[in-house]
Amino acid sequence: MRHSLAFVLFALALAVGCSREDAPDPSRSGEATEGKPAAAPAAAPVADSELAGTAWRLLNIASMDDTIDVPDDPNKYTLEFGADGRASMRADCNRGTSSWSSESAGRLTFGPVAGTLALCPPPSLGEKYLAQFEWVRSYTTRDEHLFLATMADGSIIGFEPLPPAVATVLGEDVHAVDPTEMRGAVLARLFDGFAADQGIEVTEAELDAYIDHLKQGMAAEGLETEDEFTDEEVAQIDLIHRQMGYSLIRQWKINKSLYEAYGGRVIYQQLGPEPLDAYREYLQERQAAGDFSIADPAMVTAFWEYFTDESRHDFMAPGSEDLRRAFSVPPWEG
């Protein structure tokens, strides 16, 4: 179903008169700096469009070569259509602005995107996401979702409505539909700041060691080896392994640093040991310092329950071998 929809939308893009000659000249894109996007071109009035005033977050980018890119956090990739003809994008750790116009229902174009140029940690779709907009030629809505179709390679960019803002973290709104999603977004943004402050990074040597350890474990369990895949499939698998390894190693280092700073109990989690008490104390400090606040009263209790309801977790026994190894044996060794 996903592929058939992609081709239908691509056909829609062709039907509204897309051609190579209509393609924007990339050399006309506004220059950007690392900290601030360049000024976007003047916008045309679009108040009559059904898109005006709407806000969305990314679901996926489906390309004609059958690749589908899914963001690790949809709230990091947003699109807002201003009624004044200006569009605002968030692309992971970067921001973008552009003009947009819709001459008729189903037709859509963007001007050159002016964006910041910060280097976002992997896995990031920021660069690919922002690169799509100058090639968009049409759109459709279906089941309260928005799909943009490009004319260059037939990409379909799928969006869902951006949920309401329920919290603020480090000056940025958090959009979420439930407490679990909100908690994940709050933690992710606070941990990004914590990692930057502590100088926490993942090295290529650590990633290589992790992948070697992972492959040895898979081979020991008799799982499929790279000999059974094409070179392209091997490259895709390696990319997935490196992205997964980056996330695991980085979070392990963050957890280790928090545990060393606050101590407390550690729980078992699928992605590794989690210092629950340290999380709670760290969050209480950050909330008291004004780094985050929860605007939706209904979500406050649910947010903190994860850190206070002991029945939800499986704790590592004090003095156990598991606890000793939790933050002494890194993911690329244990």
C-alpha positions, 0 to 999 in steps of 0.5 A: 500500500505504501508503494502504490500510494507513492506512485499515485502521488508521483503521477499527481506531481506529473499531472500538474505540469512538472517538468525539468525546466521548472526545477529551481536553480540550486545556485539561487539558494540563500547563503546560510551560517551555522547559527542563523538562516539567511533571509528567505525570499519574499513570500506571496499571499496564500491565505486562501490555501487549505495549507495556510496556518497548518503545522506538520511533523515528518513520518517518512521520505519514500523514494522511487528506488524503494528506500524509505527514510523514517526519522528517529524522532518525528518532532525533530522534522517539522513543517509550518505553513504561514498564512503570509506565504512563509514556511518554517522547517525544523530539520533535526538540529537545524532550522530552515525558512522558505517561501511557499505558494499554492496556485490551486488545490493540489499544487505546491512549490517552495522557494529556495530554503535558507537554513542553518548549517550545524552538524547534527549527530547521526542518525540524522535526516536533516540534510536530506529533509531540507533538500526535498523542498525546492523540488516539491511540485504537488501535494495531497491530503488523505486521512488527515495526513499530508503528502508532498510529491517532488519532481526530481526523483519522485520522492514522497514526503509524508507528514502527520499533524503536529500535536499541540505543545505540551511542554517546553525544554531549553526554550523549545516547545515539545509537541506530543500526543501522550506522556510517553512521547513527551517524556522521550522528547524531554529526555532527548533534548536535555540529554543532548545538552548534557552530552554537549556540556560533558563533552560526550562523543562517540569515536569511530574506534568505539563504533568499529569495536561495537560492530565487530562485537555485534558480528561475532555475537551474531555468528556465534548464534548462527545468524546470517552472515554478510556473504549472503547479501549483495554489496548494496545490502551489506552497505545498508546493514552496516549503516543500520549497525553504525546508527544503532551503535552510535545511539547505544554507545552515546546513551551508555556514556550519558547514563554512566556520567549521570550514575557517577554524579548521582548514584542510586538504583539501576534498572534493566532496560532493553537498550542497556542499564538505566540509572533511574534514581539518577534520572529523577534527581537530574530532572528535578534539578533541571526543572528547578533551574527552569530548563523544562516545564510541562504545560499540560497539567494532565501529563505532569503526573504521568511524566513523573510516574515513570521515575517514581513508580517502582512496580514498573521496573526491574532493579539490579540487585545491590552488589550484584555482578550485573550492577558491577558491570553496568557502567564498567563494561562498555557496549563494544566489549560486553 
